[in-house]
Amino acid sequence: VEALSWLKARGDKVCLISVCPKEEWEHLKERVLDRVDVPLYFCETEDGKRQLCTEHRLATYVDGSLLSLGQLPESVTTKFLFRPKKKEVLQYARLLKTVIQVETWEQILLKLMQK
């Protein structure tokens, strides 16, 4: 939460995108919006995530799924793989060259501060 606030204060465009069934949107919105002050967008598919990235002109994205990051539009130029799952990394190893692997939000912030 602190990392999102810092990025927002720095002037970065920050939002959360969640892929989940439509019936979970309200419940998640209540849980998340109590904790963060950033726009929250929902979609039901990975394609919806790609569309939101394009629509909101996102250049940086953080996700725990290597496959999801690999499916983002080319306009997303900085892709952070957050706490990757070993099985997925082995399965989609060809995508590793397109992401920055991180274990903490602090690592993400340090990389972004270097830009």
Helices and strands as residue ranges (DSSP letters): H 2-10, E 16-19, G 22-24, H 25-33, E 40-43, H 46-55, E 60-63, H 66-70, E 78-82, H 86-91, G 93-98, E 100-102, H 105-113
